Amino acid sequence: MRAAIIALVLSAFAGSAHAYPQFTLSQAQTCAACHESPSGGGLLTDMGRFTAEDLASRGGDPEFLNGAVELPDWLALGGDLRGALGASFVTDSDEGVWPLAFPMQVDFYLRAETRGVSANATVGLRGSRTYSGDPLSFLVSREHFLMWKQEDGASGFYARAGRFMPIVGLRLAEHTFYPRRYGPNPLYAETYGVSAGWLSGGFEAHLTGFIHDPFREPQEHGDGAALYAEKRFGTKAAIGVTGRFAQSDDDTRIVGGLTGKLWLDGPGILLQAEGLATQQSFDGLDDADRTQLIGQLLASYFVTQGWLLDVGLGHYDEDIAIAGLDRNSVDVNLHYFPWSHWEFLVTTRLQVIDFTSGGRSSGYGLFQIHYRL
Amino acid sequence: MTARTLLAGLVALAAAACGDEVDDRPATLEYITVAILRPSCGTVSCHSTGTMTEDLAFDTIEAARESIESKGLVAPGRPDLSPLVLVMRGVDLQMPPEAPLPDKDIELVERWIASMPEPE
C-alpha cells in the first residue's frame, strides 16, 4: 500500500516546471523569444540558449549535448530530464510525513523547419505510474503540431495546428501553482486545436480553438476556445487579459482573468500576478452553478549570477458561495543554474485549507536536479 | 500598476473566500464526480480511465460509479465505514496525497453516502 501512495504522490508532482516566465519581462520578450513554442517550454531558440549560458554562474556551451553533435540548420533536438528528492506531509493524517524520490520529467523534443513551416513533437514519459498493462501506455506525446511563423524569431504572426496547450494567462512553469493546478491549463491538459497569434516585444495575442483529445483519456474533457493578450510597457510592466470557454458532456466553464507584471528597480524584484474567475455550470443540475476564484502572486529575485529566488502566494476558492472551500499557499523556490544545461532547484510549499477557520495543512519540500539536453 | 495594486487584488480574492456556511450543493455522484473527484483525483496522472492507478478512475461519472462499486469504496448509509471517505480524511491512507480536500467537500461526500439506504 505504501507503494501505491508513493506512486500517487509521484504522479502528482510529475512533469513539473519547464520554463521560467520570470525572464520575459526583464528582456522585453515573449515566451517565444526563448522557446520555439509560443506556449513556452520545450526546445529553446538561439535566444533561449544564449540566456541559459548567460544566466548560469559558470557558463558552458548551451548547444544540444554541449555542442558535441552539430545538427543541420533545419533540425533541432533537445530534452529535459528531471529528478526529485524530498518529503511531503498532511496534517491530521495517519500518513504524517513521508519521503519522496522519483524521476519527475522525461521529455524529448524534435523540430524540423523549412521556409517558415515547422513540424514539432514532444515525446516522453507521463510521470511515474502503476500501469499493469501495456508498457507503451507510459509513453505520451504531449505536443505535436505544425507551425507557420511569419518571421524567423519572436515577432510577427504565427499559426499552428495539432496538439498543444492553449495559451491562457501567465503560463507559469510550476504546475502546482493554483492558476495551473485548478485553472484552465493543468498538467497534461494539452488539446487538439488550431491557434493563431501575434508576437512582438511590446505586445502578444493568442487565439486558440480546441477539442479534447479523442485518442486518449483527456485531462481537458471539453471543447472550446481560449484567448490571451498581453501589453508590455518596456521592461517595467505588463498587463494581460485572458478568457477561455470549454463545454463538455458534463459541464460548461467560462474563465476570465487578468495578469500583471511589474519590475521593481530598487530591490530588483519582479512581481507577477494572475487572477482568474471561473463560472461553471453542470449539465442536468440547474441550481448547482458555482463561481471559482484563483489568484497567484509571485515575487522573483535574481540574487546573484546563477541564482533565482521565487516567493509565491496563492489563493483558490472552489466555490465562493460556500465558506470553507478556500485553499491558500506559500511557495518558496530557489533555483541555481551552475552551468548552461544544469539547474538545481529547491521547491517548498505550505498550504492551508479554510484559512479563516484553520483547516488542514499540507506541504512539501523537494530538491530537484534538472538537465537540459 | 503598482505593487500595492497587486497586493490589493490578492487581498480582495482572499476576502471573497467568506461564503455562506450552509452548503446546499447537490449530494449526488454526478455533481461530486465533476466538481470534486475529477479535478482532484481523476487527473490524467492518477485515477483516470487511461492511467487506472490502483484500478480506479474518477474522471467520468460512469468510471467513478464503476470504481466505487467494483472496489466497494462506499458503504451505503455508512460514511464512517466507507473507504472513499476514510482515505479523504487520512485514515491509514491520505488521498489526495499532497493536496487534501477541504472538510466541506468531504462532508458533501458523506452526505451523499448517508443518503443511500443501508442494505437489509
Interface residues (C-beta under 8 A of the other chain):
Chain A: M1 A4 I5 A7 L8 V9 S11 A12 F13 A14 G15 S88 V90 D92 S93 D94 E95 R126 G127 R129 T130 Y131 S137 R181 Y182 P186 L187 Y188 R216 E217 P218 Q219 H221 A237 I239 D250 D251 G260 L262 L264 L271 A273 G275 Q280 F282 G284 L285 D287 A288 R290 L293 I294 G295 L297 L313 H315 D317 E318 D319 I320 A321 I322 A323 G324 L325 D326 R327 N328 Q351 I353 D354 F355 T356 G359 R360 S362 G363 Y364
Chain B: M1 T2 A3 T5 L6 L7 G9 L10 L13 A14 A16 A17 C18 G19 D20 E21 V22 D23 D24 R25 P26 T28 E30 Y31 T33 V34 A35 R38 P39 T43 V44 S45 C46 S48 T49 G50 T51 M52 T53 E54 D59 T60 I61 R89 G90 V91 D92 L93 Q94 M95 P96 P97 E98 A99 P100 L101 P102 D103 K104 D105
